[in-house]
């Protein structure tokens, strides 16, 4: 598949879905680990969640410096710019410094380099040359500078070079050395970026895929380290502030949680929870793991209960991370409808989009079409969107951002477009139930309330009443003008049962 994509020079729908998951899952891991940073390892049975708090008083779902620094790289890569270009590197260097002035959490090594570089620049924005010189000087002074601070932010570099394997290795190395001069930090970034690239293109998890980009003697060293990670537990790597053990802990969390969930997509959640339980630099290990897991499983594999609260500097939320991943991978190009940057998606040509009805088994749930967003029922205070929306349509008018959840669900029967359909049905039913348990009145909508809306409405019926799939479909479709789930969704509902 990778060779086929390279010859076509374009992304398939599956690859777009996986690219959309990279930044999203990286930030999710970061926010999940933030409350537990600097703590001891946790037992395998311990619950972890996006509860906020921790050493820096994070809000629930708030990402840390790991994602913040990655977002600077992501913004620089948005237009398809070459991250190796000196002007682009200067922009990254300067933006990192300006971010660090206000940031409440900056790694010790990174802050030291940024401050020294700014001093060399006369107290203002440093250039990449200033950072490089400061990074090298610190390395020479202390002998080692292989902290995990460059690996934690490297995920967007992979998205920027899906078409250029050797360029990816060069860019990952250069960006790493701006703050972490030790070659081991650069090698770790190359390996992880190569693995992310490969996962986006093929859906496979293979951290060895980039070994050929290292010198032969270094490839042997890293191959042994990877093998050690696979027969160890994440908590065994107690020095995970060191880039080597951070990578090992992240890969160990991934390798040790395969095939443990109800659905294949559960691997993402299970691996990130295992990464957090490793202790010490929990947010960074989970952020590193998240970038690779998101690349393999895509945006739809990140649990809605996480996506709902995920947010952080500079004022972004889950949908922004999805858009960034897609736009970097597509080098700034949008689809035929202008998604993901268009303010409003025009669905008027689709026909009747204003259908609206109370759920037949739960008065606290409304079922409708996308037109309903412009005239929400007065009691609605939460929205679950099953179709794509424009950037100005989320959150819907009068709805708090954390109470508007978007679901990646395509109304087609081809399974390649919905690779985690069963997981998405269960996960979306869970988020509807979560909002209802909070006492919220929820609008569930797609474009015409024809296939996606009645399908999730039926899943909710089955949860609420225990009725079988056929009865749930019939009774939900009975209140909607065009309700008629496609065959793939009907089969999924029978499996859900």
N, C-alpha and C positions, 0 to 999 in steps of 0.2 A: 504493500500500500504506500509506503514512504516513497519508493521510486516512482510509482504512478503519479503521486501528487507532485513530485518535483518536475516531472515532464509536463504536467498540466499547468504548473505554476499558479495554482489556485487552491483554496481550501474547500474541502467538502463540508456538508452540513455537520457531520460528526466531528470533524476537526474544529469547526467553529465552536461547537458546544464544549469541546475539551479546552480550547483556548480561553473560553469564557470562564472556565473554572479555576484557572491558575491564580490570578490575583485574589479571587474570592476565597478560595480555600486557604491560601497563604495567610490572609488577614484573619480568617476564622480560627486557624490554629494559633495565631498570635494572640487574639483576644481570649481564646479559651485558656491559654497558658498564663496570661498576665496575672491573674489573682494568685497564682501559686509560685511565682518567680522567687528564687532564693530559698525556697522551702525544701524540706527533706523529701526523699522519694516516698510515694504513696503505694499502699498495697493494691494488687490487681482488682480488688473488689470495691475500692474507693470510688465514689461518684465524683465527677468533675463537671463543672459547668461554667457558663459565661456569667459569673456572679459579680464581677467587678471587685474593686478593693485592691489588695496587694500593697506592695511597698510604695507605690506611687498613687494610690487612691484612684485607680481607673474606674470609669463607669462600666456597668454591665454591657458587654459587647464592644467595648472600646479597644481598638488596636494600639500598639505601642510603637516605639522607634523603629522596630524591624520593618513594619509596613510603611511607616512614614518615610523612611529613607528609600524604600523601594518605589514609592509613588513619585519621588523626584526623578528617578530613572525612567519610570513609566511615562511621565509627562514629556520628558525629552525625546522619547522614542515614538510618541504619538503620530507624528507627521511622516514617519518612515525614515527619519534622519539616521545616519550612521553614527552609532554611539562612540566610534573610534575617532570621529572628526574632532580636531582640537577645539573648535568653537562649541561643539556640543558638550565635550568634556568640561570646558570652562563653565558652561551653563550649569551642569550638574554640580560642579565644585562650589560655585557661588550660591546655588540654591540650597545645598546642604548646609553651608555656613549660616545663611539667613534663617533656615529652619532651626538650627541648633541654638540660636540666640534665645528663642522663646520656648524651646522644647523642655519638658520637665524630666525627660529621661534620655540621656545620650551616653553611649558606651564610653568607658574611660579612655580607651585607646583612640576612638574616633574623635572625642572632644579634644583630646590633647593635640591631635594632628590638625584639626580644624582651627583651633586657637593659634597654634604656631604658624599655620599658613596665613591666617589673617594678619598676624603681627608682621610677617614678612611682606605682606601686601600693603602695609601702612595702616592697618586697622580696619580695612574695608573688606569687600568681597574678594576672596582669593581666587586665583586661576587654578586650573588643573596642575600647572607646573609648580605652583606654590604647594599644593597638597602633596604632589609626588615627592618634592624635596623634603617636606616635613615628615612624610611617611618613611622615607629612606633614612633620614637622620634619626628618627625614633628607633628604627630597627637597628641601626648601627650602635646606638647608645645602650639599648637593653638586650640586644642579641636575638630576641624573638619578638615577632609581632603577628603571630598566627592566631589571633582571637577569632571568634565566630562572626564578627560584625560585618564582614563583607559577604559571607555566605548567606546570612539571613535576608539580605536585600536583593539577591541576584536573580530571582525568578523572572522579572520582566525582560531581562537581557535575553533569555531564551526565546521569548515571544518575538523579539525584534529580529531574530536571525533564523527563522524557520527554513529559509531558502539557502542559507549560507553556513555550512558547518564549520569551516575553518575560520570564517569571520566571527562566528559565535565564540570560539575558543579565544581569539584575540581580544574581543571586546570584554568578555568575562574577566580575563586576566588584567586588562588595563583598568577597569573599574574597581577591581579588588585592590590593586596596588595603590590607588589614590589614598587609601587610609590604612591598608594592611600590606606592608611591603614584603613580608615573608612569602616566598614562593608557594609554601604549602597552602596558604589561604587562596591563592590564585588557582592552584590545582583543584582544590575542593570546589571552587566556583565553576570551573570548567566541567568537572564530572557531573555536578548537579544540573547545570544548564543543559548539558548534552542529554541527560536523562529526561528532563522536562520537555525538551524539543522532541525527543523520540516518542514520549508518551502522547504529546499532542498529535503527532502525525500518525501514530499506530495504535494508541490505546494500551501499550505495553509498559510495564514497570521494569526497567533494566538499568540499574545504576552503573553497570560495567560498560555500557555502550560507548562511553567517551574515553575509555582507557587508551585508545589508539592516538588520542590527542596529546598524551603525555610522553615524555622521554621514556624509553623502554625500562630503564632501571626504576623510574618513579612509578610507572604503571604496575610493576611487580609489587612495589611497596603498598600501593593503594588496593591492589587486588587482594592482598593478604588482609588488609584492614577491613575491607568489605566482607570477606569470608568470616572474619572474627565477629563482625556485627550480626551476621545471620545466625550464629550459634550462641549469641549472648542476649541478654535482656537490656532494654533501654537504660534501666537504672544502674547497670554495670558500668556505664560510662560516666563516672562521677565528676570528671573534669570537662564537662560539656561546654564550658566557656572557651575551650580550645577548639579550633575549627575541626580538627581531626575527630575528636570525640563527639562534637555536635553532629557531624555528618553520620558517624557511626550510630549514635543514639537515634537519629531520625530514621535511618535505614533499618535499624533493628526494630523500631516501632512498626514500620511498614511490613517487614518480613515476618514478624511474629504474629500478625493479626489477619493474615490472609485466610479466606474461606471460613471465617468464624461467625459471620452475620447471617441473618435471615435472607438478605438480598446481597448480591455482589457489591452494590453501592454502599452497603454498611461498612465496607472496609475503610472508607475515608474516615468516618466517625470513630470507629474502633481504634484505628492507628493514631489519630490525633489525641484521643483520650490516653492511649498508652504513652505517647510522647510526653504528655503533661505529667503523667505519673512518674516519669523518670527523675523528677526533682531538679533542683538548682536552676539552670537557665531554661525554664520550662517554656516561656513564650517563644524563645528563639528556636529551640528544637522543634516545637510544634509548627512554627511558621515555615521552617525549612521543609519539614515533612509535608505540610499543606500545599506548598507550591507544586510538588511532584504528584501528590495524590489528586489534586484538582486537574492537573494535566492529563491524568490517566482516566479519571471518571467523569469529569465535566461538571458544569455548573449545577446540574439537577441533582447531583449527589450530596451537595452541602445541605444539611437539614434546615428546614424552614424555620425552626425555632431559633437557630443561630442566625440565619439571614435576616430575620425579623429585627434583631437588636444590633447587628453589626454596624459599626460606624467609627469615624475617627478623623483626625487631621488629614486634609484641610477642609473639613465639613462634608465628607463623602459618606455614602452608604453602600449597601450591597449592590444595587443596580449600577452604581458608578463604577464599581470594580469589575462587574461583568462587561460593561461598555469599554472600559480601558483594555481588558484582555482581548476583546474582539477587535478593537481598532488598532492595537499594536500589531496583532497577528496579520491583519488585513492592510497594514501600512496606511491607516487613515481612511480607507474606503468604507462606505456604508452600503447597505443592501439596496435593492430597487425601490424600496419604500422609505429610505432615509434612516432606517434603524441602524445603530442605536442612538443617533444624535438628534433626529428630528424631534421638534417639540410636541407635535400632535400627529399621531398616525391616522390617516384618513380611511375610515372603514365604510364610508357612506355608499360606496358602490357594491357592498356585499349584500344589500337588501335590508330587511327589517332587523335593526340592532337595538331596539328599545324594549324588547320583551322583559317583563318583570313579574315575578310571582313569589308568594311566600312558599317556603319549603313545606311539603305536605306533612312532614313528621316533626318539624321543629320551627315554631313561630319566630325563633330568634335568628333564623337564616333566611335571607332572600336569594333568589336565583334569577339571573338576568343576563342581558346582553351588554355590550360595551357602551351603548348609548346611555345607559343608566347612570354612568359616572357623572354626567352633566346635571342630573337631577336625582340625587340620592334620596331615598326615603328618609324621613326625619329621624328615625330611630337608629339608622345605621351608623356605627362608629368604628367599623373595621371592614376591610376589603381584601378579598383574595382574588387576584387577577390571573386568569389562566391563558391569557393571550398577551402578545407584545403591546406595549404602550409607549407613547412619546415621553420625552424627558420632562415635559411640564405636566404630565398627567399623573405622576406619582410623587407624593401621595395625592389621592383624590381630594377634592375640595372639602375642607373641614375634618379630614382624617389625619391623626398624628402619624408621623413617618413610620414608627414602629408597629403601627396597626394596619399598614398596607403591605401585603406580601405578594410578590410576583412569583409565578411558577413557570418553569421552562417545560412546556407541554405543547406538542405539535399535533394538530388534528389530521393525522394521516395514519394509514395502517402499516406502512413500512416500518419495521422495528428499528431500523438504523436511525430514524429520526427521534425515537424515544427509547434510548438504550437502557434506561432504568425505569420503565413504565410502572412495574409493580411497586417499586420503591416510591416513586412519585405519588402514586395513588394513596399508599399508606401514609406517607409523610404529609401530604396535603390534608388528608382526613385528620391527622394528628393536630395540625395547626388550626384547623377549624374547631376541633374539640377544645384545644387550648384556649382559644379566644372566647368560646362559649362558656368555658369554665370560669373565665374572668368576668362573666356577665355581659359580654359584648354582643351586639347584634351585627351579624356578618353578612355582607353581600359577596356572593360567589358568582363570578361572571366570566364569560369568554366573549367572542364577537357577537354571535347570534343566539346564544343559549341553545345551541343545536346539539353538539356532541360533547364538548369538554364539560360544560356546566352541568348537564344532567348526569354525566358520569360521576363527577365528584359529589353531586347532590345525592346520587344513589349510594355512593360509598358512605356518606354521612348517615343516610337512612339505615343502612346495615349496622352501623355503629350504634345508632340511637335505639333502634327497635329490635335488631336481631333478625329481621326478615331476610329472605334469600335474595340473590342478585336479580333474578327475573322480576320478582314482585317489586323490588325497589326501583328498578328501571321503569317499569310500567307506571308506577304511581308518581314518580318524579316527572316523567315525560307527560303525564296526564295534566300537569299544571303549566306546561310550557308549550307555546304555539308550534315550535318546530323541533321539539326534543326528539333526538334520534341518534344515540351514541354509535360511533363507527364500530365495526366488528372487532377490531383490536382492543378497543376500550371495553366492549362487552365481555370479551374473554378475560381481560384483566380483572374485571369486577367479579367474575366467577372464581378466579384464583384468590381474590381478596376475601371472598366469602369463606 
